Amino acid sequence: MRPLALVTGASSGIGFEIAAQLSARGYDILGVGASGRIGSLEEKLREAADDDAPVGTVVPVRADLRTAEGVAQVWESFESLDRHLDVAVLNAGKSLGGSFVDTDLEDELELLELNITGQIRLAKRVVRTMASQRAGRILITASLSALTPTPYESIYGPTRAFTYAFAQGLREEMKEYGVSVTALLPGATATDFHHTAGMDNTVFGSNEWKNDPAEVARQGVDALFAGKDHVIGGNRATRRAALLNRVLPETAKARRFAKDSRPSRSGHAG
Ligand SMILES: NC(=O)c1ccc[n+]([C@@H]2O[C@H](COP(=O)([O-])OP(=O)(O)OC[C@H]3O[C@@H](n4cnc5c(N)ncnc54)[C@H](OP(=O)(O)O)[C@@H]3O)[C@@H](O)[C@H]2O)c1
């Protein structure tokens, strides 16, 4: 039997590419997405596969990971398979662009539900299962934004800082169970992400200059199997930006980030 990988956010972007790479490495995929497009995951994985490469079992789950019910639904789908969980990729996430003066509080609280609360709820299930198996590999998508203030995405960046720190702490705890935890820190990547965040009128809004999601996914999957603590996802410019984020003062990083995240037609309500 092929090993099994759970991948959240598998319907598009980085998560889809991670699912495709795991499928190519012989994994069955339990893929989670919020919208109906997760229903075409198997078809998309077949299209992405090399001609003679087999695609194994693909189980799509449409669930809202912001809610306890959504996470429970994912877990019921996993348990109904009665399988070992070899790999878990906690990747689903969103951002919300705009000045904090203007952005909607409810939208921001929902962002926390997806990027933090839902992540913890699912991680609890994954970690307990892998601890009892005494084996498993976990990949958690954080962001380069974990290493810098993120003006005009002022709630998003701190959620990814949480994710990165969570992954690093969990990694140490899980060693004794033979479970590895790896954080993927992509730089800006050409997916639906910034459009969904309402950031079309920012430098981040254009996908032309951004990293290729397939390349970012490959770096994440390679690091996962190498058992690394983290990997920067992206090209040389992204890796250079990561280095700068380690040395520049927070004020300078905030100014740099704002150049790419500030809406060009900003104007706050009221
Ligand atoms: N793109 C970047 O520049 C960038 C940079 C650094 C880090 N990241 C991180 O990479 C991860 C993936 O982002 P991406 O760039 O691949 O974006 P994306 O293409 O927009 O993909 C987001 C994925 O998350 C799923 N999702 C959204 N809300 C959900 C919910 N409530 N419940 C369950 N699933 C939900 C989406 O499902 P539906 O399609 O069905 O809605 C989709 O599969 C995120 O955690 C993000 O923080 C992205």
The ligand as an SDF file (V2000), in Angstrom:
LIG
                    3D

 48 52  0  0  0  0  0  0  0  0999 V2000
    1.5350   33.0980   -1.9600 N   0  0  0  0  0  0  0  0  0  0  0  0
    2.3950   33.7220   -1.1830 C   0  0  0  0  0  0  0  0  0  0  0  0
    2.9720   34.7710   -1.5370 O   0  0  0  0  0  0  0  0  0  0  0  0
    2.7300   33.1410    0.1750 C   0  0  0  0  0  0  0  0  0  0  0  0
    3.9110   33.5850    0.8010 C   0  0  0  0  0  0  0  0  0  0  0  0
    4.2340   33.0730    2.0450 C   0  0  0  0  0  0  0  0  0  0  0  0
    3.4200   32.1320    2.6480 C   0  0  0  0  0  0  0  0  0  0  0  0
    2.2890   31.7080    2.0260 N   0  0  0  0  0  0  0  0  0  0  0  0
    1.4570   30.7140    2.7360 C   0  0  0  0  0  0  0  0  0  0  0  0
    1.2320   29.6100    1.8760 O   0  0  0  0  0  0  0  0  0  0  0  0
    0.0080   28.9750    2.2410 C   0  0  0  0  0  0  0  0  0  0  0  0
   -0.7530   28.6380    0.9650 C   0  0  0  0  0  0  0  0  0  0  0  0
   -1.0570   29.8370    0.2880 O   0  0  0  0  0  0  0  0  0  0  0  0
   -1.1140   29.9540   -1.3060 P   0  0  0  0  0  0  0  0  0  0  0  0
   -0.1910   31.0230   -1.6990 O   0  0  0  0  0  0  0  0  0  0  0  0
   -0.9800   28.6210   -1.9150 O   0  0  0  0  0  0  0  0  0  0  0  0
   -2.5980   30.5470   -1.4670 O   0  0  0  0  0  0  0  0  0  0  0  0
   -3.8870   30.0510   -2.2880 P   0  0  0  0  0  0  0  0  0  0  0  0
   -3.4980   29.6640   -3.6680 O   0  0  0  0  0  0  0  0  0  0  0  0
   -4.8820   31.1210   -2.0830 O   0  0  0  0  0  0  0  0  0  0  0  0
   -4.3350   28.7210   -1.5070 O   0  0  0  0  0  0  0  0  0  0  0  0
   -4.9840   28.7720   -0.2560 C   0  0  0  0  0  0  0  0  0  0  0  0
   -5.5470   27.4020    0.0560 C   0  0  0  0  0  0  0  0  0  0  0  0
   -6.1320   27.4240    1.3700 O   0  0  0  0  0  0  0  0  0  0  0  0
   -7.4610   26.9460    1.2900 C   0  0  0  0  0  0  0  0  0  0  0  0
   -8.3260   27.5970    2.2760 N   0  0  0  0  0  0  0  0  0  0  0  0
   -8.6220   28.9220    2.3620 C   0  0  0  0  0  0  0  0  0  0  0  0
   -9.4960   29.1360    3.3630 N   0  0  0  0  0  0  0  0  0  0  0  0
   -9.7530   27.9170    3.9050 C   0  0  0  0  0  0  0  0  0  0  0  0
  -10.6110   27.4760    4.9380 C   0  0  0  0  0  0  0  0  0  0  0  0
  -11.3720   28.3200    5.6420 N   0  0  0  0  0  0  0  0  0  0  0  0
  -10.6670   26.1470    5.2160 N   0  0  0  0  0  0  0  0  0  0  0  0
   -9.9210   25.2690    4.4940 C   0  0  0  0  0  0  0  0  0  0  0  0
   -9.0850   25.6310    3.5120 N   0  0  0  0  0  0  0  0  0  0  0  0
   -9.0140   26.9420    3.2170 C   0  0  0  0  0  0  0  0  0  0  0  0
   -7.9140   27.2850   -0.1140 C   0  0  0  0  0  0  0  0  0  0  0  0
   -9.0370   26.4720   -0.4600 O   0  0  0  0  0  0  0  0  0  0  0  0
  -10.1120   27.0020   -1.5860 P   0  0  0  0  0  0  0  0  0  0  0  0
   -9.3320   27.2310   -2.8110 O   0  0  0  0  0  0  0  0  0  0  0  0
  -11.0580   25.8990   -1.7260 O   0  0  0  0  0  0  0  0  0  0  0  0
  -10.6960   28.2520   -1.0250 O   0  0  0  0  0  0  0  0  0  0  0  0
   -6.6520   26.9720   -0.9090 C   0  0  0  0  0  0  0  0  0  0  0  0
   -6.5500   25.5940   -1.1430 O   0  0  0  0  0  0  0  0  0  0  0  0
   -0.7090   29.9400    3.1890 C   0  0  0  0  0  0  0  0  0  0  0  0
   -0.6450   29.4180    4.5030 O   0  0  0  0  0  0  0  0  0  0  0  0
    0.0780   31.2270    3.1000 C   0  0  0  0  0  0  0  0  0  0  0  0
    0.1030   31.9200    4.3290 O   0  0  0  0  0  0  0  0  0  0  0  0
    1.9290   32.1880    0.8020 C   0  0  0  0  0  0  0  0  0  0  0  0
  1  2  1  0
  2  3  2  0
  2  4  1  0
  4  5  1  0
  4 48  2  0
  5  6  2  0
  6  7  1  0
  7  8  2  0
  8  9  1  0
  8 48  1  0
  9 10  1  0
  9 46  1  0
 10 11  1  0
 11 12  1  0
 11 44  1  0
 12 13  1  0
 13 14  1  0
 14 15  2  0
 14 16  1  0
 14 17  1  0
 17 18  1  0
 18 19  2  0
 18 20  1  0
 18 21  1  0
 21 22  1  0
 22 23  1  0
 23 24  1  0
 23 42  1  0
 24 25  1  0
 25 26  1  0
 25 36  1  0
 26 27  1  0
 26 35  1  0
 27 28  2  0
 28 29  1  0
 29 30  1  0
 29 35  2  0
 30 31  1  0
 30 32  2  0
 32 33  1  0
 33 34  2  0
 34 35  1  0
 36 37  1  0
 36 42  1  0
 37 38  1  0
 38 39  2  0
 38 40  1  0
 38 41  1  0
 42 43  1  0
 44 45  1  0
 44 46  1  0
 46 47  1  0
M  CHG  2   8   1  16  -1
M  END
$$$$
